[in-house]
Amino acid sequence: MTATEPTIVATSGGHRRGDRIWVGFHSLVHHAVELSGVNGRRPKVMYVGTAIGDAEHMTARMGEAARVAGFDLTPLQLFPMPNIEDVEGAVLDQDVVWVMGGSVVNLLAVWRVHGLDTVFRRAWEAGVVLSGVSAGSICWFQGGTTDSFGPRLRPVTDALGYLPYGNGVHYDSDAGRRPLVHGLVADGTLPETHCTDDGVGLVYHGTKLTEAVSELPGKGAYIVRREGDGVVEDRVEPRLLPEPGA
């Protein structure tokens, strides 16, 4: 069973330190699984690590996290070649796609070469929940701010565009993100931009933002829009999600 409508969970979180493992899935990943509507069987989650070059150690960590969470994990690796013969079939068979952070510009280039820009759109329209953290959040939007090109933050404006907004991640932990988002929205480089503090996720049904959720207390989400020659930033108070297993 998949979600009843196209669903995206765009986040600046989803991972935490595990009790006996290096990294575990936090509440945002569990919420994405919940939104998929899976019931009566183990959820099927695809982990996509393109943005960190399919780093094998992280793929192994995600496998451990899935085992503890009770998920069946399928890694999609594109280096040095796709590890799955029927990539589209494998993606469409999932309940949730979880995309790791890293370099969003490298991710977009590699995905397009392999036709994943089209495959993920088909999956989204079919009810597979698309989700991810940082680069795995920005990719679903028109663009956002990134350190993919180097330490100085720069805009990326050619993301997949499933959602007609910009996206700002790590809004509270990287001091350069907020002023750059404001400048890019003010000069029209980015459209209305939806931003998340660390630990916060945005839920979209179709292209409509329906809710902000958080796995950490005291965090916020923000909508930055152009007004005249400047910008207005409105805070969206997230709903605090329960701890996994609570």
N, C-alpha and C positions, 0 to 999 in steps of 0.2 A: 504494500500500500504506500502511495506517495501523497504528498500534500495536495489538498484539493484545489489550490491555485498557485501560480508561480510565486516562490518564496525565496528571499535572500536574507541572510543574517550577516551583516557587515560589522566587524568588531576590531577593537584594540585589546583583545584578550583571548581567553579560552584555555590557557595553559596555567598550571600551577605545579609546585613541587609536590611530588608524591611521597607517601609515608615510606614505601620500600622501593620506589622507582624514581628515576631522575626527573621525569615530568609526567604529569597526569592531565586528564581532560577536566577542565573546570566547568562551571555552570553554563557558560555560553555555548559550549559544544553540546552539552546535554540538552539545552533548550532547543538548539537546531534539530536534534534528533526527535525531541518531543513534537516539534512543529511538522515533522514529516508524517506523523500519524501512524508510525509503525506500531504494531500491537501483536502480541502472541508469538513473537520470534525475536531472535537477536537482530538489532539494527545493523544495516549494512552501510558502512562509512568508507568513502574513498579519500585517502590522504594524498594530496598533491604537493610535492616539494620542489617544484620547478624553480621557484624564486631563490632557493639556496643550492641550486645545482644538483638536486636529488641526493643530498648528502646522506650517505648510507647510515651514519650513526644516528641521525635524526629519524630516518625511516624506522630503524630498530626501536628507538625510543617511543615513537608513535604506536608501534606494534604492542609494546608493553602497556602503554596508556590504554589502548583499546581492550587489551585482555582484562585489565583491572576494571574497566568501565562496563564490560560485558558486550562489546561491539565486535562485529566481524569486520576487520579492516582489510581493504584492498589498496595497496600503494600503486599509484600511477607514476611511473618513472619514464622520462624521455631521454635520459642520458645513459649510454651512448646511442640508444635507440629505444623506441617504446617497448616496454616489458610485456605488453598485452597485444595480441594480434588484432582483436576486434575492440579497439578503444571505445568507439561510440556505443557498442553493445554493453561493454562493461560499465560505462558511465551511466547509461540509462537504467541499468540494473540496480543502482544504488538508492538508498534513502537520502543520504546526505553526502555532499562533497565538501571536504574541509581543506582549504588552501593555506599553506604555510606562508609566513612573511619572508622578506628578503628583498631582492631586486625586482620591483614591479616592471621596469622597462625590459629587463631580460626575460621575465616571465611572459610578457605580452608578445615579444618577438618570437620566442620558441613556440608558444601556443599557436600563433598564426601560421607558422611554417607547417605545423602538424594538423591544422584545421580545427583545433580545439575551440577557437572563438565561435565557430558554428555548432560544434558538438555540445558545448555547455549551454548555448542558447536553447537548443532542442531539449536538453535535459531540464532546464529551468521551466520551459513551457509545458513539459510533461509532468511536472510536480516534484522533481528531485530538488531538495533544498540545497541551494548554493550558499556556502559560508566560508569564512576565513578570517585571518588576522593580518592587519597591517597591509602589506602588498596584496594579501589574499582578501582584503576588503576593498582597497582602491580599484582593483581590476574590474569590478562589476559596474563602476561608475563612468562618467565622462573623463574623469581624471582627478588629480589631487596634488599633494606635495610629496616629494620623495628625495631620499639621499642616494638614489641609484647611480647618479652620475659622479658622486663624490661627497665629501663632508658637507659642502654647502648645499642646503636644500634648494631644489629647483622644481618647477611645475612639470607634470606630465599631463598631456591633454588628449591623448589618443588611446585611452583605455577602451574596454569593450562596449561601454555605453548602454548596457541593459537598463541602467537607472539614469535618468536625465539630470543628474546632479553632480557636483564635485564631492569629494570625500576627504576629510581631514582626520588623520589618525594620530595617536599619541599626543593628544591636544594639551594634556597637562604635564607631560614628562619631557617634552622637547620644546624648549623655550622659543625656538624659531618657527614653529608650526603656525601658531595663531597669527602673528603679524603677517606672515607670508600669505596665508589664506585670505586675510582681510584685504591685502593688496591685490591679490589675483581676482577676487570677486569685484573689488572696486573698479578695476580697469577692464573687466569683462573677459579676462583670460579663462576664468572658471565661472560657471553658472552658480545659482544657489548651491551652497556647499554644506553638507551635513557632517558634523565632526564628533569624535568620541574621545573622552578621557580613557586612560588605560583601565581595562576591566569592564568597559561599556560596549554594548552592541546595539545595532539598529535593525529592526525587523521591517521588511518590506513585503507587502502582498501586492502582486503586480508591480507597479512602479510607485505605489503609495506608501509613504512611511506610516506605519501603524502603531509602533511602540518603540520606546527605548528601554533596554533592560541592562542590569548590571550584576556582576558577580562580586563587587566590592562596594561597601557603603561609602556615601559621601561623594560619589563621582557624578559627572554630568555628561549630557549630550548637548549639542549646539547646532542651531541653524543660522548660517551666515548668508545674508542676502543683500543685494545692492539696493541702495536708496539714494537717489540723486547722485551726487558725486562721491558719496561715501558708502558705508556698509552699516547694517544693523545686525547685531548678534543676539539671538534669543536662546535662552537656556531651556532645554527639555529635561524634566526630572525623570530619571529612569526608575523603573520598578525593580526592586532588589529581588534577585532570583534566589531560590533555596540552594543550600549546599548540595552537591551531588550525594545521593543516597539518603538525604534527610527526609 
